Amino acid sequence: MEGGFGPRVIFELPGGIPVTETVTTTWIIMAVLTIFALVATRRFDKVPKGLQNVIELLVDMVYKLTAQTMGEDKKAFAPYIGTMMMYLICANLAGLFGFRPPTADVNTTMALALLTFFMIHFFGMKRKGVGTYLKGFLQPFPVMLPLNIIGELATPISLSFRLFGNIVGGLIIMNLLYGALGGLSTNLGISIPVLQTGIPAVLHLYFDVFAGVLQSFIFAMLTMVFVSGAMD
């Protein structure tokens, strides 16, 4: 999707493969998180202090959240959940630094939702056995099989469009606001710094910070609920 509110193509790889700003911003986020992880965990002491205190607190929070949501026997999912939340928070907050949020591209949100979808069924079959798991699609009556299948296929669609819709909605509103304020200043022939900085700042606080962090948390929570539900 190019033009309008869609991601721009930054460059093309050999063979005419387009690389959009969604991909380049994701590369930047991956590099930042990797460097942060290397620096933050380079020197751990037995008695934590400074940054180590923060890191251990965050890790402990993720493990506790995973255990409370999925159960103590599923704490092994904590590293994946924590990594996903860190990426989503950075991606959703990218707009604050002048980047287009990768999660404002449905390709990104659908890829994340498909990961959740495959985890649901893979770990469900691994825990219950393939036969027992597939028999669950016949419950409560065999005639419900088509509806149960449709319900499962709807999971990645609802997950991806919930995240995409909230992020791209905020992006569109902010673009329209900046356009309206710019047009107002041009028509009046004067600069209105209070309107051009004050109103956008408040809305950025909501759409980029509050909604961005909230949607990251919701996506992670739904992932944990769906995966644990398939395993129990």
Biotite code that builds the C-alpha atoms (Angstrom):
import biotite.structure as struc

atoms = struc.array([
    struc.Atom([0.000, 0.000, 0.000], chain_id="A", res_id=1, res_name="MET", atom_name="CA", element="C"),
    struc.Atom([1.669, 3.217, -1.174], chain_id="A", res_id=2, res_name="GLU", atom_name="CA", element="C"),
    struc.Atom([0.673, 6.850, -1.000], chain_id="A", res_id=3, res_name="GLY", atom_name="CA", element="C"),
    struc.Atom([-1.868, 8.459, 1.292], chain_id="A", res_id=4, res_name="GLY", atom_name="CA", element="C"),
    struc.Atom([-1.444, 7.059, 4.771], chain_id="A", res_id=5, res_name="PHE", atom_name="CA", element="C"),
    struc.Atom([0.289, 3.901, 3.579], chain_id="A", res_id=6, res_name="GLY", atom_name="CA", element="C"),
    struc.Atom([3.995, 3.205, 4.195], chain_id="A", res_id=7, res_name="PRO", atom_name="CA", element="C"),
    struc.Atom([6.454, 4.738, 1.694], chain_id="A", res_id=8, res_name="ARG", atom_name="CA", element="C"),
    struc.Atom([8.884, 2.590, -0.260], chain_id="A", res_id=9, res_name="VAL", atom_name="CA", element="C"),
    struc.Atom([12.383, 3.581, 0.910], chain_id="A", res_id=10, res_name="ILE", atom_name="CA", element="C"),
    struc.Atom([14.415, 1.576, -1.615], chain_id="A", res_id=11, res_name="PHE", atom_name="CA", element="C"),
    struc.Atom([14.249, -1.590, -3.684], chain_id="A", res_id=12, res_name="GLU", atom_name="CA", element="C"),
    struc.Atom([16.329, -4.734, -3.378], chain_id="A", res_id=13, res_name="LEU", atom_name="CA", element="C"),
    struc.Atom([17.670, -6.548, -6.449], chain_id="A", res_id=14, res_name="PRO", atom_name="CA", element="C"),
    struc.Atom([14.767, -8.096, -8.304], chain_id="A", res_id=15, res_name="GLY", atom_name="CA", element="C"),
    struc.Atom([12.497, -5.137, -7.616], chain_id="A", res_id=16, res_name="GLY", atom_name="CA", element="C"),
    struc.Atom([11.608, -6.164, -4.053], chain_id="A", res_id=17, res_name="ILE", atom_name="CA", element="C"),
    struc.Atom([10.342, -3.005, -2.284], chain_id="A", res_id=18, res_name="PRO", atom_name="CA", element="C"),
    struc.Atom([11.549, -2.171, 1.216], chain_id="A", res_id=19, res_name="VAL", atom_name="CA", element="C"),
    struc.Atom([9.058, 0.114, 2.946], chain_id="A", res_id=20, res_name="THR", atom_name="CA", element="C"),
    struc.Atom([9.509, 2.364, 5.952], chain_id="A", res_id=21, res_name="GLU", atom_name="CA", element="C"),
    struc.Atom([7.714, -0.315, 7.967], chain_id="A", res_id=22, res_name="THR", atom_name="CA", element="C"),
    struc.Atom([10.673, -2.630, 7.377], chain_id="A", res_id=23, res_name="VAL", atom_name="CA", element="C"),
    struc.Atom([13.375, -0.004, 7.930], chain_id="A", res_id=24, res_name="THR", atom_name="CA", element="C"),
    struc.Atom([11.756, 1.234, 11.150], chain_id="A", res_id=25, res_name="THR", atom_name="CA", element="C"),
    struc.Atom([11.478, -2.367, 12.354], chain_id="A", res_id=26, res_name="THR", atom_name="CA", element="C"),
    struc.Atom([15.186, -2.851, 11.627], chain_id="A", res_id=27, res_name="TRP", atom_name="CA", element="C"),
    struc.Atom([15.963, 0.237, 13.700], chain_id="A", res_id=28, res_name="ILE", atom_name="CA", element="C"),
    struc.Atom([13.805, -1.012, 16.591], chain_id="A", res_id=29, res_name="ILE", atom_name="CA", element="C"),
    struc.Atom([15.480, -4.440, 16.429], chain_id="A", res_id=30, res_name="MET", atom_name="CA", element="C"),
    struc.Atom([18.925, -2.811, 16.490], chain_id="A", res_id=31, res_name="ALA", atom_name="CA", element="C"),
    struc.Atom([18.006, -0.565, 19.436], chain_id="A", res_id=32, res_name="VAL", atom_name="CA", element="C"),
    struc.Atom([16.550, -3.445, 21.464], chain_id="A", res_id=33, res_name="LEU", atom_name="CA", element="C"),
    struc.Atom([19.536, -5.685, 20.673], chain_id="A", res_id=34, res_name="THR", atom_name="CA", element="C"),
    struc.Atom([22.061, -3.027, 21.679], chain_id="A", res_id=35, res_name="ILE", atom_name="CA", element="C"),
    struc.Atom([20.069, -2.225, 24.817], chain_id="A", res_id=36, res_name="PHE", atom_name="CA", element="C"),
    struc.Atom([19.954, -5.914, 25.780], chain_id="A", res_id=37, res_name="ALA", atom_name="CA", element="C"),
    struc.Atom([23.708, -6.317, 25.264], chain_id="A", res_id=38, res_name="LEU", atom_name="CA", element="C"),
    struc.Atom([24.591, -3.187, 27.208], chain_id="A", res_id=39, res_name="VAL", atom_name="CA", element="C"),
    struc.Atom([22.062, -3.717, 30.005], chain_id="A", res_id=40, res_name="ALA", atom_name="CA", element="C"),
    struc.Atom([23.090, -7.333, 30.689], chain_id="A", res_id=41, res_name="THR", atom_name="CA", element="C"),
    struc.Atom([26.825, -6.998, 30.129], chain_id="A", res_id=42, res_name="ARG", atom_name="CA", element="C"),
    struc.Atom([27.794, -6.686, 33.780], chain_id="A", res_id=43, res_name="ARG", atom_name="CA", element="C"),
    struc.Atom([25.396, -8.154, 36.292], chain_id="A", res_id=44, res_name="PHE", atom_name="CA", element="C"),
    struc.Atom([26.356, -8.114, 39.956], chain_id="A", res_id=45, res_name="ASP", atom_name="CA", element="C"),
    struc.Atom([25.120, -10.392, 42.710], chain_id="A", res_id=46, res_name="LYS", atom_name="CA", element="C"),
    struc.Atom([23.856, -7.304, 44.498], chain_id="A", res_id=47, res_name="VAL", atom_name="CA", element="C"),
    struc.Atom([21.829, -5.391, 41.890], chain_id="A", res_id=48, res_name="PRO", atom_name="CA", element="C"),
    struc.Atom([22.141, -1.638, 41.571], chain_id="A", res_id=49, res_name="LYS", atom_name="CA", element="C"),
    struc.Atom([21.310, 1.099, 39.086], chain_id="A", res_id=50, res_name="GLY", atom_name="CA", element="C"),
    struc.Atom([20.115, -0.156, 35.710], chain_id="A", res_id=51, res_name="LEU", atom_name="CA", element="C"),
    struc.Atom([20.299, -3.769, 36.876], chain_id="A", res_id=52, res_name="GLN", atom_name="CA", element="C"),
    struc.Atom([17.564, -3.030, 39.420], chain_id="A", res_id=53, res_name="ASN", atom_name="CA", element="C"),
    struc.Atom([15.296, -1.747, 36.650], chain_id="A", res_id=54, res_name="VAL", atom_name="CA", element="C"),
    struc.Atom([16.019, -4.717, 34.369], chain_id="A", res_id=55, res_name="ILE", atom_name="CA", element="C"),
    struc.Atom([15.395, -7.269, 37.105], chain_id="A", res_id=56, res_name="GLU", atom_name="CA", element="C"),
    struc.Atom([12.182, -5.489, 38.103], chain_id="A", res_id=57, res_name="LEU", atom_name="CA", element="C"),
    struc.Atom([10.873, -5.559, 34.516], chain_id="A", res_id=58, res_name="LEU", atom_name="CA", element="C"),
    struc.Atom([11.811, -9.221, 34.046], chain_id="A", res_id=59, res_name="VAL", atom_name="CA", element="C"),
    struc.Atom([10.173, -10.135, 37.341], chain_id="A", res_id=60, res_name="ASP", atom_name="CA", element="C"),
    struc.Atom([7.002, -8.266, 36.329], chain_id="A", res_id=61, res_name="MET", atom_name="CA", element="C"),
    struc.Atom([6.809, -10.113, 32.995], chain_id="A", res_id=62, res_name="VAL", atom_name="CA", element="C"),
    struc.Atom([7.285, -13.503, 34.668], chain_id="A", res_id=63, res_name="TYR", atom_name="CA", element="C"),
    struc.Atom([4.647, -12.726, 37.288], chain_id="A", res_id=64, res_name="LYS", atom_name="CA", element="C"),
    struc.Atom([2.193, -11.476, 34.649], chain_id="A", res_id=65, res_name="LEU", atom_name="CA", element="C"),
    struc.Atom([2.751, -14.615, 32.569], chain_id="A", res_id=66, res_name="THR", atom_name="CA", element="C"),
    struc.Atom([2.313, -16.895, 35.581], chain_id="A", res_id=67, res_name="ALA", atom_name="CA", element="C"),
    struc.Atom([-0.857, -15.112, 36.730], chain_id="A", res_id=68, res_name="GLN", atom_name="CA", element="C"),
    struc.Atom([-2.398, -15.127, 33.238], chain_id="A", res_id=69, res_name="THR", atom_name="CA", element="C"),
    struc.Atom([-1.282, -18.499, 31.909], chain_id="A", res_id=70, res_name="MET", atom_name="CA", element="C"),
    struc.Atom([-0.458, -20.466, 35.041], chain_id="A", res_id=71, res_name="GLY", atom_name="CA", element="C"),
    struc.Atom([2.768, -21.332, 36.845], chain_id="A", res_id=72, res_name="GLU", atom_name="CA", element="C"),
    struc.Atom([3.399, -24.247, 34.483], chain_id="A", res_id=73, res_name="ASP", atom_name="CA", element="C"),
    struc.Atom([3.591, -21.877, 31.497], chain_id="A", res_id=74, res_name="LYS", atom_name="CA", element="C"),
    struc.Atom([6.157, -19.389, 32.789], chain_id="A", res_id=75, res_name="LYS", atom_name="CA", element="C"),
    struc.Atom([8.462, -20.506, 29.975], chain_id="A", res_id=76, res_name="ALA", atom_name="CA", element="C"),
    struc.Atom([6.431, -18.259, 27.668], chain_id="A", res_id=77, res_name="PHE", atom_name="CA", element="C"),
    struc.Atom([7.604, -15.165, 29.585], chain_id="A", res_id=78, res_name="ALA", atom_name="CA", element="C"),
    struc.Atom([10.685, -14.432, 27.398], chain_id="A", res_id=79, res_name="PRO", atom_name="CA", element="C"),
    struc.Atom([8.558, -14.449, 24.237], chain_id="A", res_id=80, res_name="TYR", atom_name="CA", element="C"),
    struc.Atom([5.807, -12.343, 25.813], chain_id="A", res_id=81, res_name="ILE", atom_name="CA", element="C"),
    struc.Atom([8.340, -9.863, 27.182], chain_id="A", res_id=82, res_name="GLY", atom_name="CA", element="C"),
    struc.Atom([10.131, -9.547, 23.844], chain_id="A", res_id=83, res_name="THR", atom_name="CA", element="C"),
    struc.Atom([6.862, -9.074, 21.989], chain_id="A", res_id=84, res_name="MET", atom_name="CA", element="C"),
    struc.Atom([5.706, -6.389, 24.421], chain_id="A", res_id=85, res_name="MET", atom_name="CA", element="C"),
    struc.Atom([9.007, -4.522, 24.124], chain_id="A", res_id=86, res_name="MET", atom_name="CA", element="C"),
    struc.Atom([8.805, -4.562, 20.343], chain_id="A", res_id=87, res_name="TYR", atom_name="CA", element="C"),
    struc.Atom([5.158, -3.489, 20.292], chain_id="A", res_id=88, res_name="LEU", atom_name="CA", element="C"),
    struc.Atom([5.744, -0.628, 22.733], chain_id="A", res_id=89, res_name="ILE", atom_name="CA", element="C"),
    struc.Atom([8.708, 0.634, 20.698], chain_id="A", res_id=90, res_name="CYS", atom_name="CA", element="C"),
    struc.Atom([6.774, 0.224, 17.437], chain_id="A", res_id=91, res_name="ALA", atom_name="CA", element="C"),
    struc.Atom([3.709, 2.030, 18.777], chain_id="A", res_id=92, res_name="ASN", atom_name="CA", element="C"),
    struc.Atom([5.828, 4.855, 20.200], chain_id="A", res_id=93, res_name="LEU", atom_name="CA", element="C"),
    struc.Atom([7.861, 5.282, 17.002], chain_id="A", res_id=94, res_name="ALA", atom_name="CA", element="C"),
    struc.Atom([5.633, 8.180, 15.945], chain_id="A", res_id=95, res_name="GLY", atom_name="CA", element="C"),
    struc.Atom([7.048, 10.283, 18.789], chain_id="A", res_id=96, res_name="LEU", atom_name="CA", element="C"),
    struc.Atom([10.459, 10.151, 17.094], chain_id="A", res_id=97, res_name="PHE", atom_name="CA", element="C"),
    struc.Atom([9.273, 11.012, 13.601], chain_id="A", res_id=98, res_name="GLY", atom_name="CA", element="C"),
    struc.Atom([8.935, 7.452, 12.329], chain_id="A", res_id=99, res_name="PHE", atom_name="CA", element="C"),
    struc.Atom([5.825, 5.814, 10.959], chain_id="A", res_id=100, res_name="ARG", atom_name="CA", element="C"),
    struc.Atom([4.778, 3.114, 13.492], chain_id="A", res_id=101, res_name="PRO", atom_name="CA", element="C"),
    struc.Atom([5.323, -0.353, 11.992], chain_id="A", res_id=102, res_name="PRO", atom_name="CA", element="C"),
    struc.Atom([2.057, -1.399, 13.638], chain_id="A", res_id=103, res_name="THR", atom_name="CA", element="C"),
    struc.Atom([0.252, 1.115, 11.403], chain_id="A", res_id=104, res_name="ALA", atom_name="CA", element="C"),
    struc.Atom([0.936, -1.415, 8.622], chain_id="A", res_id=105, res_name="ASP", atom_name="CA", element="C"),
    struc.Atom([-1.477, -4.340, 8.576], chain_id="A", res_id=106, res_name="VAL", atom_name="CA", element="C"),
    struc.Atom([1.325, -6.618, 7.317], chain_id="A", res_id=107, res_name="ASN", atom_name="CA", element="C"),
    struc.Atom([3.126, -6.204, 10.659], chain_id="A", res_id=108, res_name="THR", atom_name="CA", element="C"),
    struc.Atom([0.076, -6.773, 12.833], chain_id="A", res_id=109, res_name="THR", atom_name="CA", element="C"),
    struc.Atom([-1.055, -9.747, 10.745], chain_id="A", res_id=110, res_name="MET", atom_name="CA", element="C"),
    struc.Atom([2.402, -11.337, 11.019], chain_id="A", res_id=111, res_name="ALA", atom_name="CA", element="C"),
    struc.Atom([2.306, -10.993, 14.808], chain_id="A", res_id=112, res_name="LEU", atom_name="CA", element="C"),
    struc.Atom([-1.260, -12.328, 14.916], chain_id="A", res_id=113, res_name="ALA", atom_name="CA", element="C"),
    struc.Atom([-0.272, -15.340, 12.798], chain_id="A", res_id=114, res_name="LEU", atom_name="CA", element="C"),
    struc.Atom([2.532, -16.102, 15.248], chain_id="A", res_id=115, res_name="LEU", atom_name="CA", element="C"),
    struc.Atom([-0.074, -16.173, 17.999], chain_id="A", res_id=116, res_name="THR", atom_name="CA", element="C"),
    struc.Atom([-2.375, -18.298, 15.829], chain_id="A", res_id=117, res_name="PHE", atom_name="CA", element="C"),
    struc.Atom([0.293, -20.938, 15.176], chain_id="A", res_id=118, res_name="PHE", atom_name="CA", element="C"),
    struc.Atom([1.352, -20.924, 18.831], chain_id="A", res_id=119, res_name="MET", atom_name="CA", element="C"),
    struc.Atom([-2.252, -21.572, 19.885], chain_id="A", res_id=120, res_name="ILE", atom_name="CA", element="C"),
    struc.Atom([-2.591, -24.701, 17.798], chain_id="A", res_id=121, res_name="HIS", atom_name="CA", element="C"),
    struc.Atom([0.983, -25.963, 18.059], chain_id="A", res_id=122, res_name="PHE", atom_name="CA", element="C"),
    struc.Atom([1.113, -25.871, 21.848], chain_id="A", res_id=123, res_name="PHE", atom_name="CA", element="C"),
    struc.Atom([-2.496, -27.031, 22.094], chain_id="A", res_id=124, res_name="GLY", atom_name="CA", element="C"),
    struc.Atom([-1.679, -30.163, 20.099], chain_id="A", res_id=125, res_name="MET", atom_name="CA", element="C"),
    struc.Atom([1.621, -30.606, 21.930], chain_id="A", res_id=126, res_name="LYS", atom_name="CA", element="C"),
    struc.Atom([-0.078, -30.540, 25.341], chain_id="A", res_id=127, res_name="ARG", atom_name="CA", element="C"),
    struc.Atom([-3.234, -32.550, 24.537], chain_id="A", res_id=128, res_name="LYS", atom_name="CA", element="C"),
    struc.Atom([-2.104, -34.683, 21.636], chain_id="A", res_id=129, res_name="GLY", atom_name="CA", element="C"),
    struc.Atom([-3.148, -34.155, 18.030], chain_id="A", res_id=130, res_name="VAL", atom_name="CA", element="C"),
    struc.Atom([-6.200, -36.435, 18.148], chain_id="A", res_id=131, res_name="GLY", atom_name="CA", element="C"),
    struc.Atom([-7.602, -35.083, 21.402], chain_id="A", res_id=132, res_name="THR", atom_name="CA", element="C"),
    struc.Atom([-7.008, -31.495, 20.326], chain_id="A", res_id=133, res_name="TYR", atom_name="CA", element="C"),
    struc.Atom([-8.734, -31.926, 16.971], chain_id="A", res_id=134, res_name="LEU", atom_name="CA", element="C"),
    struc.Atom([-11.692, -33.637, 18.629], chain_id="A", res_id=135, res_name="LYS", atom_name="CA", element="C"),
    struc.Atom([-12.269, -30.377, 20.496], chain_id="A", res_id=136, res_name="GLY", atom_name="CA", element="C"),
    struc.Atom([-13.476, -28.857, 17.222], chain_id="A", res_id=137, res_name="PHE", atom_name="CA", element="C"),
    struc.Atom([-16.426, -31.273, 17.358], chain_id="A", res_id=138, res_name="LEU", atom_name="CA", element="C"),
    struc.Atom([-17.599, -29.946, 20.715], chain_id="A", res_id=139, res_name="GLN", atom_name="CA", element="C"),
    struc.Atom([-20.281, -29.573, 21.915], chain_id="A", res_id=140, res_name="PRO", atom_name="CA", element="C"),
    struc.Atom([-21.784, -31.213, 18.798], chain_id="A", res_id=141, res_name="PHE", atom_name="CA", element="C"),
    struc.Atom([-20.139, -32.441, 15.563], chain_id="A", res_id=142, res_name="PRO", atom_name="CA", element="C"),
    struc.Atom([-22.405, -30.115, 13.575], chain_id="A", res_id=143, res_name="VAL", atom_name="CA", element="C"),
    struc.Atom([-20.516, -27.201, 15.178], chain_id="A", res_id=144, res_name="MET", atom_name="CA", element="C"),
    struc.Atom([-17.301, -28.103, 13.310], chain_id="A", res_id=145, res_name="LEU", atom_name="CA", element="C"),
    struc.Atom([-17.644, -25.420, 10.576], chain_id="A", res_id=146, res_name="PRO", atom_name="CA", element="C"),
    struc.Atom([-18.424, -22.697, 13.132], chain_id="A", res_id=147, res_name="LEU", atom_name="CA", element="C"),
    struc.Atom([-15.556, -23.758, 15.379], chain_id="A", res_id=148, res_name="ASN", atom_name="CA", element="C"),
    struc.Atom([-13.146, -23.620, 12.438], chain_id="A", res_id=149, res_name="ILE", atom_name="CA", element="C"),
    struc.Atom([-14.420, -20.194, 11.386], chain_id="A", res_id=150, res_name="ILE", atom_name="CA", element="C"),
    struc.Atom([-14.044, -18.992, 14.976], chain_id="A", res_id=151, res_name="GLY", atom_name="CA", element="C"),
    struc.Atom([-10.411, -20.107, 15.069], chain_id="A", res_id=152, res_name="GLU", atom_name="CA", element="C"),
    struc.Atom([-9.646, -18.502, 11.702], chain_id="A", res_id=153, res_name="LEU", atom_name="CA", element="C"),
    struc.Atom([-11.193, -15.262, 12.944], chain_id="A", res_id=154, res_name="ALA", atom_name="CA", element="C"),
    struc.Atom([-8.699, -15.051, 15.824], chain_id="A", res_id=155, res_name="THR", atom_name="CA", element="C"),
    struc.Atom([-5.680, -13.733, 13.853], chain_id="A", res_id=156, res_name="PRO", atom_name="CA", element="C"),
    struc.Atom([-7.928, -11.395, 11.857], chain_id="A", res_id=157, res_name="ILE", atom_name="CA", element="C"),
    struc.Atom([-9.447, -9.818, 14.975], chain_id="A", res_id=158, res_name="SER", atom_name="CA", element="C"),
    struc.Atom([-6.061, -9.612, 16.722], chain_id="A", res_id=159, res_name="LEU", atom_name="CA", element="C"),
    struc.Atom([-4.333, -7.954, 13.786], chain_id="A", res_id=160, res_name="SER", atom_name="CA", element="C"),
    struc.Atom([-7.079, -5.481, 12.898], chain_id="A", res_id=161, res_name="PHE", atom_name="CA", element="C"),
    struc.Atom([-7.641, -4.453, 16.515], chain_id="A", res_id=162, res_name="ARG", atom_name="CA", element="C"),
    struc.Atom([-4.011, -3.381, 16.853], chain_id="A", res_id=163, res_name="LEU", atom_name="CA", element="C"),
    struc.Atom([-3.754, -1.992, 13.319], chain_id="A", res_id=164, res_name="PHE", atom_name="CA", element="C"),
    struc.Atom([-7.009, -0.044, 13.571], chain_id="A", res_id=165, res_name="GLY", atom_name="CA", element="C"),
    struc.Atom([-6.102, 1.663, 16.829], chain_id="A", res_id=166, res_name="ASN", atom_name="CA", element="C"),
    struc.Atom([-2.615, 2.689, 15.702], chain_id="A", res_id=167, res_name="ILE", atom_name="CA", element="C"),
    struc.Atom([-3.454, 3.772, 12.151], chain_id="A", res_id=168, res_name="VAL", atom_name="CA", element="C"),
    struc.Atom([-6.541, 5.589, 13.441], chain_id="A", res_id=169, res_name="GLY", atom_name="CA", element="C"),
    struc.Atom([-4.379, 7.739, 15.689], chain_id="A", res_id=170, res_name="GLY", atom_name="CA", element="C"),
    struc.Atom([-1.921, 8.304, 12.827], chain_id="A", res_id=171, res_name="LEU", atom_name="CA", element="C"),
    struc.Atom([-4.686, 9.503, 10.514], chain_id="A", res_id=172, res_name="ILE", atom_name="CA", element="C"),
    struc.Atom([-6.158, 11.830, 13.144], chain_id="A", res_id=173, res_name="ILE", atom_name="CA", element="C"),
    struc.Atom([-2.767, 13.413, 13.851], chain_id="A", res_id=174, res_name="MET", atom_name="CA", element="C"),
    struc.Atom([-2.059, 13.907, 10.135], chain_id="A", res_id=175, res_name="ASN", atom_name="CA", element="C"),
    struc.Atom([-5.442, 15.528, 9.641], chain_id="A", res_id=176, res_name="LEU", atom_name="CA", element="C"),
    struc.Atom([-4.882, 17.741, 12.692], chain_id="A", res_id=177, res_name="LEU", atom_name="CA", element="C"),
    struc.Atom([-1.493, 18.951, 11.490], chain_id="A", res_id=178, res_name="TYR", atom_name="CA", element="C"),
    struc.Atom([-2.975, 19.623, 8.055], chain_id="A", res_id=179, res_name="GLY", atom_name="CA", element="C"),
    struc.Atom([-5.877, 21.574, 9.541], chain_id="A", res_id=180, res_name="ALA", atom_name="CA", element="C"),
    struc.Atom([-3.642, 23.657, 11.816], chain_id="A", res_id=181, res_name="LEU", atom_name="CA", element="C"),
    struc.Atom([-1.256, 24.364, 8.953], chain_id="A", res_id=182, res_name="GLY", atom_name="CA", element="C"),
    struc.Atom([-4.129, 25.452, 6.731], chain_id="A", res_id=183, res_name="GLY", atom_name="CA", element="C"),
    struc.Atom([-5.561, 27.651, 9.482], chain_id="A", res_id=184, res_name="LEU", atom_name="CA", element="C"),
    struc.Atom([-2.226, 29.414, 9.972], chain_id="A", res_id=185, res_name="SER", atom_name="CA", element="C"),
    struc.Atom([-1.864, 29.931, 6.202], chain_id="A", res_id=186, res_name="THR", atom_name="CA", element="C"),
    struc.Atom([-5.375, 31.329, 5.814], chain_id="A", res_id=187, res_name="ASN", atom_name="CA", element="C"),
    struc.Atom([-4.958, 33.715, 8.747], chain_id="A", res_id=188, res_name="LEU", atom_name="CA", element="C"),
    struc.Atom([-1.467, 34.640, 7.698], chain_id="A", res_id=189, res_name="GLY", atom_name="CA", element="C"),
    struc.Atom([-0.147, 34.233, 11.220], chain_id="A", res_id=190, res_name="ILE", atom_name="CA", element="C"),
    struc.Atom([1.586, 31.566, 13.277], chain_id="A", res_id=191, res_name="SER", atom_name="CA", element="C"),
    struc.Atom([-0.399, 30.057, 16.126], chain_id="A", res_id=192, res_name="ILE", atom_name="CA", element="C"),
    struc.Atom([2.248, 28.348, 18.303], chain_id="A", res_id=193, res_name="PRO", atom_name="CA", element="C"),
    struc.Atom([-0.182, 27.463, 21.094], chain_id="A", res_id=194, res_name="VAL", atom_name="CA", element="C"),
    struc.Atom([-2.471, 25.599, 18.693], chain_id="A", res_id=195, res_name="LEU", atom_name="CA", element="C"),
    struc.Atom([0.367, 24.107, 16.635], chain_id="A", res_id=196, res_name="GLN", atom_name="CA", element="C"),
    struc.Atom([2.220, 22.710, 19.639], chain_id="A", res_id=197, res_name="THR", atom_name="CA", element="C"),
    struc.Atom([-0.211, 22.499, 22.559], chain_id="A", res_id=198, res_name="GLY", atom_name="CA", element="C"),
    struc.Atom([-3.081, 20.568, 20.965], chain_id="A", res_id=199, res_name="ILE", atom_name="CA", element="C"),
    struc.Atom([-0.853, 18.093, 19.053], chain_id="A", res_id=200, res_name="PRO", atom_name="CA", element="C"),
    struc.Atom([1.218, 17.475, 22.205], chain_id="A", res_id=201, res_name="ALA", atom_name="CA", element="C"),
    struc.Atom([-1.864, 16.479, 24.192], chain_id="A", res_id=202, res_name="VAL", atom_name="CA", element="C"),
    struc.Atom([-3.146, 14.219, 21.421], chain_id="A", res_id=203, res_name="LEU", atom_name="CA", element="C"),
    struc.Atom([0.307, 12.661, 20.925], chain_id="A", res_id=204, res_name="HIS", atom_name="CA", element="C"),
    struc.Atom([0.282, 11.871, 24.635], chain_id="A", res_id=205, res_name="LEU", atom_name="CA", element="C"),
    struc.Atom([-2.976, 9.964, 24.177], chain_id="A", res_id=206, res_name="TYR", atom_name="CA", element="C"),
    struc.Atom([-2.605, 8.334, 20.748], chain_id="A", res_id=207, res_name="PHE", atom_name="CA", element="C"),
    struc.Atom([1.104, 7.540, 20.870], chain_id="A", res_id=208, res_name="ASP", atom_name="CA", element="C"),
    struc.Atom([1.833, 6.979, 24.556], chain_id="A", res_id=209, res_name="VAL", atom_name="CA", element="C"),
    struc.Atom([-1.380, 5.896, 26.304], chain_id="A", res_id=210, res_name="PHE", atom_name="CA", element="C"),
    struc.Atom([-3.052, 4.068, 23.409], chain_id="A", res_id=211, res_name="ALA", atom_name="CA", element="C"),
    struc.Atom([0.271, 2.660, 22.185], chain_id="A", res_id=212, res_name="GLY", atom_name="CA", element="C"),
    struc.Atom([1.232, 1.118, 25.517], chain_id="A", res_id=213, res_name="VAL", atom_name="CA", element="C"),
    struc.Atom([-2.346, -0.027, 26.173], chain_id="A", res_id=214, res_name="LEU", atom_name="CA", element="C"),
    struc.Atom([-2.639, -1.793, 22.809], chain_id="A", res_id=215, res_name="GLN", atom_name="CA", element="C"),
    struc.Atom([0.713, -3.510, 23.377], chain_id="A", res_id=216, res_name="SER", atom_name="CA", element="C"),
    struc.Atom([-0.526, -4.813, 26.715], chain_id="A", res_id=217, res_name="PHE", atom_name="CA", element="C"),
    struc.Atom([-3.871, -5.949, 25.248], chain_id="A", res_id=218, res_name="ILE", atom_name="CA", element="C"),
    struc.Atom([-2.199, -7.828, 22.394], chain_id="A", res_id=219, res_name="PHE", atom_name="CA", element="C"),
    struc.Atom([0.150, -9.597, 24.801], chain_id="A", res_id=220, res_name="ALA", atom_name="CA", element="C"),
    struc.Atom([-2.682, -10.453, 27.193], chain_id="A", res_id=221, res_name="MET", atom_name="CA", element="C"),
    struc.Atom([-4.855, -11.886, 24.414], chain_id="A", res_id=222, res_name="LEU", atom_name="CA", element="C"),
    struc.Atom([-1.928, -13.951, 23.180], chain_id="A", res_id=223, res_name="THR", atom_name="CA", element="C"),
    struc.Atom([-1.421, -15.427, 26.637], chain_id="A", res_id=224, res_name="MET", atom_name="CA", element="C"),
    struc.Atom([-5.136, -16.075, 27.134], chain_id="A", res_id=225, res_name="VAL", atom_name="CA", element="C"),
    struc.Atom([-5.572, -17.795, 23.769], chain_id="A", res_id=226, res_name="PHE", atom_name="CA", element="C"),
    struc.Atom([-2.450, -19.959, 24.066], chain_id="A", res_id=227, res_name="VAL", atom_name="CA", element="C"),
    struc.Atom([-3.156, -21.026, 27.643], chain_id="A", res_id=228, res_name="SER", atom_name="CA", element="C"),
    struc.Atom([-6.792, -21.682, 26.769], chain_id="A", res_id=229, res_name="GLY", atom_name="CA", element="C"),
    struc.Atom([-5.743, -24.052, 23.973], chain_id="A", res_id=230, res_name="ALA", atom_name="CA", element="C"),
    struc.Atom([-3.390, -25.902, 26.322], chain_id="A", res_id=231, res_name="MET", atom_name="CA", element="C"),
    struc.Atom([-5.815, -26.315, 29.263], chain_id="A", res_id=232, res_name="ASP", atom_name="CA", element="C"),
])
